[in-house]
Structure formats: C-alpha cells, structure tokens
Amino acid sequence: MSAVTIKSRSKSLKDVSIDLNSKPTLDSVLQEISKQNKNISKYRIRLTYLKESKQVPITSEKFFQEENTPSNEQIELFIKDLGPQISWRLVFAIEYLGPILVHTFFYKLSQNPDVIAKWHHDPDNYMPGLNQLAYYMILAHYLKREFETLFIHKFSLATMPLFNLFKNSFHYWVLNGMIVLGYFGYGFLFNDDILFKVYNTTYLNNIGLLIGLFVISEFWNFIVHLKLRRWGDKQKELGNANKRVPINEGLFTMFVAPNYTFEVWSWIWFTLVFKINLFALIFLVVSATQMYLWAQKKNRKYGTRRAFFIPYLF
C-alpha cells in the first residue's frame, strides 16, 4: 500500500491523504485523520472501506498490516463524523446512578408524616417495613452495578454517541424510577388476602426465602460478570479481541448469557417481595424482553441455540 486519499462522508470532515506504506495501526491512522481535521476527537471518526457497495467499518488495529487487506488500487476508504461522543463507562455509571438517587430521594420523602398524610394512596395502610426492604434491595442492586462498571466491565468500544446517554438513561432513571410510586401506596394490584393466598399456595410466603433467592441471583450475576471479564482478557491475549468467541463451559453451556438470566431472576424475586407492584412488574417485563432480544442476538452471532431463561426449554 502507498498513500491513499480517504474520502469524507460528512460535511464536518475533509478528505485526507495518508501514507500507508509503513503499514500503520488503525489508531495511528485515526490520529492522522484527526490531525488533518483540526484535531477532532478520533473517537468521533468512523473509518470504513467499500465492499460490494456496502460500507464496512474497520475495527481491527492490524487491518492495514494484514495480508488479506486489499491493495491500494483495490480499496476505497471513507470517514464519517459520528458526532459528539461519551465514554461507555461513564454512560453506565450515569445510568446506574439514576435509580440510586431517585429511590433515595423518594424513599426519604415517603417517610415524612406530612407527605404520607397528603400524598399516600392509603395513609392508613402505610407499609414502612416493605418500603425499606424494597429500597435496600434496589440500592444493593445498583451499587453492585456501579462497582462492576468501575472495576469489572471492559468495553470493546471506547465511546458511544452522546445522544444514547439520554435514551439509555430513560430505562433506569424513569422506568425504574416509577417503582418509587409504590412507596406511596400506588401500583399494588391485589389486596393482601388474595396475594397471601397465592403466595401460600405456591410456597412463596416466606419473605426470608425470597430475599435469599434475590441475594443468590445477584451473587451469580456478579460471578458471571467476573467470568466474562477474565474470558475477554484471555481472548485478547490470544488475538481475538475483535471476534466474539462463546464460552463453552459451566453455566454457559446451558445459557447463552447467564448474566441476563440471573438479572431477570433478581427482578422476579424483587417483584414478589414488593407484592407484585404494577411498576415493578412493568420494569421486569420491559427488562426481560430487552435481555431476551439481546440473548437471541448472541445466539445468532455465536451460531448456538442456548437457553435464555430455563435450560433446554426457553
């Protein structure tokens, strides 16, 4: 390869000419493109090549060093401005901070006698013990998430479009935040007589058991995240950093994404503890549906047919 002209697909970027004789890394090419475009952040730049009339993103650091890379005469390179970016880690941290702040504020507010008298759905049926239990379960869940974000998770991409922050945060700040209405007596679909009859019939009448199952689900979710981090590090050492390779041992032989599985179970136990509150149920259904879609996407990517929720069945 020699010097090539990389054509811009965005008004904010200009065409650049780069010498590829030295077989540079992807990062050094992006830095040079940035330099020739007023030092725009390299994370905003998507570098692609044309293949069968389609733009194919270049993600491998060694793309320009690989033997099967098309020659200078055969390849057409393009750049596109992805717009303002934000780090994946920061997005996750902000997302998970939402429920911590929202639930803490409204839980404290729900303890105020004047607020209870004025805003509680049924002041005579105020349940401080249940509220406290629900609040601490959510707090524990999202503090664990924050810890994993800061110290466990490793992201394949450095940034995402800034707009995604607001879209992603809605799920946690608003949808999960709506569960706080339960602190004020809203969203309880069944009276205690009906609910406890169902719980007794299904042997779910032991609150300690439900909390224990919640803790076990959270624990295994954490263990799976640790396993995924170690597996990712191992694949990077083997040169598979840009190619997703499924884990073929332990829980992963049954579930395509056991971290999703235990996440769903955690929210099932929480919803049962919180008396099948409508807003907890909505959050459970939306979350489980999204994770199911992600799990099936992984199955297609890996070429597997592993379960999402129940081994060998669903």
Secondary structure, 3 states (H helix, E strand, C coil): CCEEEEEECCCCCCCEEEECCCCCCHHHHHHHHHHCCCCCCHHHEEEEEEECCEEEECCCCCHHHCCCCCCCCCCCEEEEECCCEEEHHHHHHHHHHHHHHHHHHHHHHHCCHHHHHHHCCCHHHCCHHHHHHHHHHHHHHHHHHHHHHHHCCCCCCCEEECHHHHHHHHHHHHHHHHHHHHHHCCCECCCHHHHHHHHHHCCCCCHHHHHHHHHHHHHHHHHHHHHHHHHHHHHHHCCCCCCCCCCCCHHHHCECCHHHHHHHHHHHHHHHHCCCEHHHHHHHHHHHHHHHHHHHHHHHHHCCCCECCCCCCC
